[in-house]
């Protein structure tokens, strides 16, 4: 959530942010009105309680008609205090409910618009000319089947659509990617973490995933637990309700976890293969920093993502995501999109978001800076979303005979293999 004081001082900034997101601008005014009622009812409650306490001191000293009048007033005050207390609680509950619905304030440099209104910041690597090489590229599913690496038919039998088995070298390739990603993260100073896949509602809500993203989340009604769509959720909630000593910052964690997504609204999109699935594994970077460090940390996370994709020898571009395509927690987001040859376009492989103080306020995570205690900033960045990374590796490093060249960074984790060979049928 955002700072109410900031909202009161500069409501136009919040209105502009909502407008840029394509969300309800009137929410800002409803929130300001509820906040005013919360504060005024709080003042009235305090005044009535002060009068009630003062009256309580006078009654024992009074007698006769004066005491009767004071008792009558005390009875009325008791009712007024109770009503003011209820009014204050109701206004506070409404304020909190509206505040939780308000997205983070969009960074002023974010391009305004929808999904296609991003700005390309950088392009890396060279796109292969398969025609010049004399063959047409196969897609990742055909390659995966030739290699004995991917089985979606049996996964559909077992679990339904948008599930998959990684078999043989496919399973080994995932383990190689995870180990290589964790090695890079550890070398950069991240603490490796294996995180829970099930979290309580306060963890999911605190990170902002029960707002606009709620339709994409799996909920276990019987246990009132949520399956995470990213280890960002448990990593953000890891320090929930804590005060962190400022000298410990930055805190950086690299979490590995399974991720579960309904992929609501994606019917008919990317149905072939393993590009868009309901369950996948991912290595996620997560940072806790002082608020004034968030933009610099955002750039650092992006550099680590670029380092990773460069080490995999993939052609990719970096985009500044437009305001209407930001998650509710993000003030700004950069995506790294790898070139997918058979689709003839760049597709998202990693993203990194600066959530400023939005999540820490919701999760009650604060930093002690001298005598001051204040919210800190949280940021997240995908390092390796496994299936999409496998898609990009297979398609970009394929050879005419259906084999796939292994990027050098992965070879130590694949027993020195330089090439993945098709298996005999």
N, C-alpha and C positions, 0 to 999 in steps of 0.2 A: 504494500500500500504506500501511498505517497504521504508526505508530511502535511498535516492539516493546516499548520501555520503558513506554509508556503502556498497552499491553496487559497487561504483567506487573503494573503498579501498580493497574489498574482493569479486571480481566477482566469484571466484571459489566456494565460499560458496553458492551463489545463483544458480550457475550451478548444484552443488551437490543436492541442495534442489529440483530443477525442475526435476532432474533425479530420485530422490527418489519418487517424486510424480507421475512419469510416464508421465510427461508433457514436453512440447517443451523446450529443453535446449537452442536452437538458439535464443529464445526470449530474453535471457539475453544479448547476443551480439548485437541484434537489438536495445535493449534499451540503451545500452552503447553508440552505434553509434549515436542514436538520441539525447542522452543527450550531447554528445560532440558537435554535430551540434548546439544544443540549446545554449550551453555556448559560443561557438566561434562566432555564429551569434550575440549573445548579446554583446560580446566584440566589434565586428565590428560596431554594431549599436551605441554603446556608443562613440566609436572613431569618427565616422562620425558626430554624433550630436555635439560633442565637437568642431570639426573643423567647423561645420556649424555656431555654436554660435560665435566662434572667428572671422569668416569671416564676420558675421553680424555686428560686431563692427568696422571692417576696411572699409566697403563699404561707410558709410557716410563721412569718412575722405578722400576718394580717389576722383580723378577727371580724366577726359579724358580717354586715352587708358587704364590706370591702373584700372579705375573704370569699364570700359567695360569688361576687363579681369576678374575682381573680380565677376561681375554680371554673366558672363558666367560660372565661376566656381561654383557660388552659385546655378545656375540652375541645373548643373550636380549633385551637392551635394544633392539637394532636391530630385532628382530622386533616387540617391544612398541610401539616408536615408529611403525613402519609400520602396525600394526593400529590404533593410536590416531589416526593421521593419517587412515586410511580411515574410521574411525568418525566422526571430526569432519566430514569432507567429506560423508559420507552424511547426517548429522544436519543439516548446514547446507543441503544440497540439499532435504531434506524440509521444513525450516523455510521456505525461500524458496518452494517449490511451494505450501505451504499458505497462506503469507502472500499470494501472488498471487491466491488464490481468495477471500480475505476482502474483502467490500465495505467501502466507506468508512463511517466511523461516522456514523450518522444524527443530524442536528441535533436537540436536544431539543424544539424547537418544531414539528417536522414532524408533521402529523396521521398517526396510525397506521392502517393498513388497506390495502385494495387500490385498484384503479383508480377506483372510484366513491366513495372516502372522502376526496376532496380537500375543501379548505375554500375557499370563494369569498371573496376579499379585497376586490375592487373591481369595479364595473361601470361602463362608459363608453359614451356615445353613446345614440342612440335607435333602437330597432328599428322599421323602416317597417311601416305597416299597409297592405299592398297591397290588401286588400279595400276599405278606405276610399278608396283611389285608383282603384278600379274595374277592376282587372285582376289576374289570377293570375300570380305570378312564374314565369319560365322558369328551368330549371336552367342551370348554367354551360356544359354541353356543347351544349345547344340554342342558347344565345346565341352560343357560340364558333363554331358552324357557320353561324349567320346572319351573323356578322361576317366569316366567312372567316378565323377566327383559330386554330381548333383542328381537327386531323384525326387521329382515333384509329383510323379504319378502315384507312387506308394504313399507319399505324404498326404495326398488328397484322399486316398483310401483310409488312412489312419486318422487324419485330423480335419480334412476339408481343404477348401481352396486357400491359397496364400500361405501355405506351410511347405516345408521342404526338409529333406534329409541331405546332409553333407556326408559323403561316403568316401572311403579311401583317401586319395590325395586331397579331396575337398575338405575332409575333416582335418587333415594335417595342415592344409593351407590356412584354415581358420586359426589353429593353434599357433602357427608361425606368425600370423598377423598380430594376434593378441600379445604374444611374447615380445615381438619386435616393437610394438607400440608401447608396451609397458617399459621396455628397456630405454626407449627414448625419453619417456616421461620421467622415469627414475633418474636418468642422467641430468634432466633439467631441474631436479629438485622436488618433484612431486612424490608424495607418499602413496604407495600402491594400496588400494582398498578393494576388498570383495564385499559388495553391499547387499542388503536384503532386497528381494524382489517384491515383497509385500509390505505395505506401509499403512499407517493409520490415516484417517481422514484429515487430521490437523497437519500432517506432513504434506499430503497432496495439495490441500487448500493453501497452505503456507507458501508453497512454491508457485502457486498461480495456475495449477492444472485442473482446477474444478470450475473454472470460468468458461471461456470460449472453447477450451480444449476438452471439456468434460465428456462430450459425445465420443471421444476417441479413447476413453479410459475404460478398462475392465474393472468391475466392482464385484467383490464377493459378498453378497447380501448377508449370508448367514453369519459371517465373521466380521462384517463391516471393515474389510480391508481392501486396499486397492493394489492391483498389479502395476508396477511402475512402467512407464514408457521410456524411461531413461534413468540412469543412476544419478542424474542431477538431483532428483527428488530426495533420496536418502542422504546424499552428500550435503545438500542444503540444510536438511533437518538434523544433521549430525550434531550441530552445536545449538539446536533449538533451546530457548530459555537459558542461555548462558551469557556471561560477560567475559570477554576474552581480553587478556592483557595486550595492549597495543604493541608491546615489544615482540610479541609472538608473530605478528603479521609481517609478510603475507603467509597465509596458510594455503597450501596447494595440495590437492588430492587427485589421484588418478583412479577412478572407479571402474571396475569391470563387473558387468551384470547382464543377465538376460533382460530384454525389453519387450513389452507387449503393447500392441496398438490395434484398435479396432479398424483403423483405416476407413472411418466413416466418411462418406461422401466421395470415396475414390472408386466407386463401382465402375468397372470398364477401363480403368486406368492402370497401366503397367501390370496386367494380369499374367503375362508370360514370364516364367522364370522366377527369380528371387529378388527382383529389384524392390518391390513393394510388398511386404509380408506382415503377418500378424505377430510373429515372434522372431527376434534376432538378438545377437550378442553385440556388445559395444564397449569400447574403452572411452571414458569421458573424463575430461579435465575439469576441475572445479577450483575456484580461487575465492578466498576471503581476503579483502584488502581494505585499507583506509579509503573513505569515500573520494578523497582527492587523488587517489591512485588508480581509480577504476578505468579511466580512458587509456592510460599507459599500459595497464594490465591487459586490457582488451587487445591492444596491438601485439603484446607479447604472446597471447594465446593464438592469435592469427598467425604469427610467425612460426610457432610450433606446429600448427596445422600445415602450413606451407612446406616446412621442413619435412614433414611426414610424407606428404604427397609427392614431393620432389624425390625423396629417397625411393619411392615406389616407381619412379620414372614414368609418371602419368602426366599427360597434358591437362592443364586445368586453368580456370580463371577464378578471380576473386570478385564478388559482387557486394555492393552496399544494398542491403535489402530494403525495399520501400516500406513506408509507414503502415500501409494497410495489410502487409504480410508479416508484421512482427507479432510474436506471441505477447500476451498481456504483460508479462514480467519484463520484457526487454525494452530498454531505451534505445538500443541500437544493435543491429545484428549484421555480421559479415558471413557470407557463405562461400565455401570453396566448391566449385562445380567441375567435375572431371568430364573429359570428352568421352562419349560412348559411341564408337564407330558405327554400329548398326542402327543407332537412332539418329545419327548425324547431328547431334546437339550435345551441349553441356548439361549434366545433371548433378544435383547436389550430392556431395559426399560428406562434407563436414560443415559445421556452422559454429559460430561463437557469438555469445550474447552478453552484453553489459546490462545487468539488471539493477545497477546502482544500489540504492537502499531499499528497493521495493520488497524483496523477499525477506531481508533481515528484519524489517519492521513487522511483517506478518508473523514471522517465526520468533520474534523477541530475542534476536541475537544482537548483542551490543559489544562495543569495544571500549576499554578504559584507557583514556588518553590523559595522563596526569590525574587531575581531580575530576575531569569531565568524563561522563559516560554517554555514548551516542551510538546510533546504528552504524553498521559498517556496510561495505558494498560486496555483492556477490557476483561472480561471473562464471559462465560455463562455456566449454568448447569441446565438440566432438573431436576425438583423435582418430578413432577407427570404428565406423559402423560396418561390421564384418560383411554382410551379404553384398551391399552396394560396392564395397571395396573389391570383393571377389569378382563382381561383374566387370568393373573397370580393368582389373588386372587381366582377366581372361581375354577380354575383347581387344585391349590395346597391345598385349604382348603375344598374341596368337601368331602362329606360323602356318604356311600353306598346307602342311600335312596334318593340321589339327592339333599339333603340340603347342605348348605355351612356354615361353621363356620366363624363367623365374627372376624377378628383380634381385640384384646382388644383396640388398639389405636383408632379404628373407632367406637366403641360401643357408646360413648357419643354423637356422631353425627348421630346415627341411633336409637335414642330413647331408648338406652340400649339393643337393640337386640343383642343376642349372636349367633343366627343362622338365616340364610335366608331359609325359608321353601318353598318347591314346592307348587304351587297354584293348586287348583282343576280345572280341565278342564271343 
